[in-house]
Amino acid sequence: MSTSTEITAAQVMELRARTGAGVMDCRKALAEAGGDLERAAELLRATGLGMAEKKAGRATREGLVEAYIHGNGRLGALVEVNCETDFVARTEGFRQLARELAMQVAATAPRYLSREDVPVAERDDPQVKELILLEQPYIRDAGRTVQDLITETVAKVGENIQVRRFARFKVGE
């Protein structure tokens, strides 16, 4: 869909700041959305989801274990996040994702990684979503899930990313 709407550098940079997508991807999405930032962000998310789905089957044997400690050492979380290459594991975007995931685990105390990990008898319980890390609302933006955050990072780094496991520790529990 082509439009005669002039796309400014300021619009591109604002969309880039919101989504983390590349400059050319932001410009293309804005052009397709007729300059509408919200619609362009939706288009970029959809593109990122498609990219993530294509990469989902690829092996993730590299990555890192990230720790988050809070409250003078009284609460902590460890998260193992895997990717395809050690190169991506060393990037700031990947490390930032791992930090955010560790903070999410510390803040929300999930019990399961994905719906498949939930006992069959509990899967249909409407409250179980809050206990599944990948389905939880992201603590910094309740309009996105943790899985959305991972999907967006997959689109940015170009590799499959998987949360392998996590643990949360609280003194006295």
C-alpha positions in Angstrom: 0.0 0.0 0.0 1.6 3.2 -1.1 0.9 6.6 0.2 2.1 10.1 -0.4 2.6 10.8 3.3 6.1 12.2 4.0 7.9 10.1 6.6 10.3 12.3 8.7 13.5 11.2 10.4 11.9 12.1 13.8 9.1 9.7 13.1 11.5 6.9 12.2 13.6 7.6 15.3 10.5 7.6 17.6 9.4 4.3 16.1 12.9 2.9 16.4 13.0 3.9 20.1 9.7 2.2 20.8 10.3 -1.0 19.0 14.1 -1.4 18.6 13.7 -2.3 14.9 16.1 -1.2 12.3 15.9 2.2 10.6 14.9 0.8 7.2 12.3 -1.5 8.8 10.8 1.5 10.7 10.7 3.7 7.5 9.0 0.9 5.6 6.5 0.2 8.3 5.7 3.9 8.6 5.2 4.2 4.9 2.9 1.2 4.9 1.0 2.7 7.8 0.6 6.1 6.3 2.7 7.7 9.0 0.6 6.3 11.9 3.1 5.3 14.6 0.8 2.9 16.4 -0.1 1.1 13.2 3.6 1.0 12.2 4.5 -0.5 15.6 1.8 -3.2 15.1 3.2 -4.0 11.6 6.7 -4.4 13.0 5.4 -6.7 15.8 3.7 -8.8 13.3 6.8 -9.0 11.2 8.9 -9.9 14.2 6.4 -12.7 15.1 6.7 -14.1 11.6 10.5 -14.0 11.9 10.4 -15.6 15.3 8.2 -18.4 14.1 10.6 -19.2 11.2 13.5 -19.4 13.7 11.7 -21.3 16.4 12.9 -24.8 15.4 16.5 -23.8 15.2 18.8 -25.2 18.0 19.8 -22.9 20.9 23.0 -24.3 22.5 24.6 -21.0 23.4 23.5 -18.3 25.8 24.0 -17.3 29.4 22.7 -17.5 33.0 21.6 -14.1 34.3 21.2 -13.3 38.0 19.0 -10.6 39.6 19.4 -9.9 43.3 17.0 -7.5 45.1 16.3 -6.3 48.6 19.8 -6.4 50.1 20.2 -10.0 49.1 16.9 -11.3 50.4 15.4 -12.0 47.0 17.0 -13.3 43.8 16.4 -15.1 40.5 18.5 -17.0 38.0 17.4 -17.5 34.4 19.1 -19.5 31.7 18.4 -17.9 28.3 19.7 -19.7 25.2 20.4 -18.5 21.6 22.1 -20.0 18.5 25.5 -18.5 18.7 28.0 -17.2 21.3 28.2 -14.0 19.2 24.6 -13.1 19.9 24.9 -14.2 23.6 27.5 -11.4 24.0 25.4 -8.7 22.5 23.8 -6.0 24.6 20.3 -6.7 23.3 20.5 -10.4 24.4 22.1 -9.5 27.7 19.4 -6.9 28.3 16.7 -9.5 27.6 18.2 -11.9 30.1 18.3 -9.2 32.8 14.7 -8.3 32.1 13.7 -11.9 32.4 15.6 -12.4 35.7 13.9 -9.3 37.1 10.5 -10.6 35.8 11.0 -13.9 37.7 12.0 -12.1 40.9 9.0 -9.8 40.7 6.3 -12.2 39.7 7.3 -15.6 41.1 6.2 -17.7 38.1 5.9 -21.5 38.7 6.0 -22.7 35.1 7.9 -21.7 32.0 5.2 -22.6 29.5 1.6 -24.0 29.4 3.0 -27.4 28.5 4.7 -27.4 32.0 1.4 -27.0 33.8 -0.2 -30.2 35.1 -3.0 -31.2 32.8 -5.7 -30.8 35.5 -4.7 -27.1 36.0 -4.2 -26.0 32.4 -7.8 -24.7 32.0 -7.8 -22.7 35.2 -8.2 -19.0 34.2 -5.7 -17.9 36.9 -2.9 -20.3 35.7 -1.8 -17.7 33.1 -0.3 -15.6 35.9 1.9 -18.5 36.9 3.3 -19.1 33.4 6.4 -17.0 32.8 6.0 -16.8 29.0 2.3 -15.8 29.3 2.7 -13.2 32.1 2.3 -9.5 31.3 5.7 -8.0 31.1 6.4 -6.0 34.3 7.5 -2.8 32.4 4.6 -2.9 29.9 1.5 -4.8 30.8 0.3 -4.5 27.2 2.9 -7.0 26.2 3.6 -10.5 27.4 7.0 -12.0 28.3 6.8 -14.0 25.1 6.2 -10.8 23.1 9.5 -9.4 24.7 11.4 -12.5 23.6 9.8 -12.4 20.1 10.8 -8.8 19.7 14.4 -9.6 20.6 14.4 -12.5 18.2 13.5 -10.1 15.4 16.3 -7.7 16.5 19.1 -10.2 16.9 18.1 -12.6 14.1 18.4 -15.8 16.0 16.1 -18.2 17.9 16.0 -17.5 21.6 14.6 -19.8 24.3 14.3 -19.5 28.0 15.6 -22.9 29.2 14.9 -22.7 32.9 14.6 -20.3 35.9 14.7 -20.3 39.7 13.6 -17.8 42.3 14.9 -17.6 45.8 13.6 -15.7 48.7 15.1 -15.8 52.2 12.7 -17.7 54.5 10.7 -19.4 51.8 
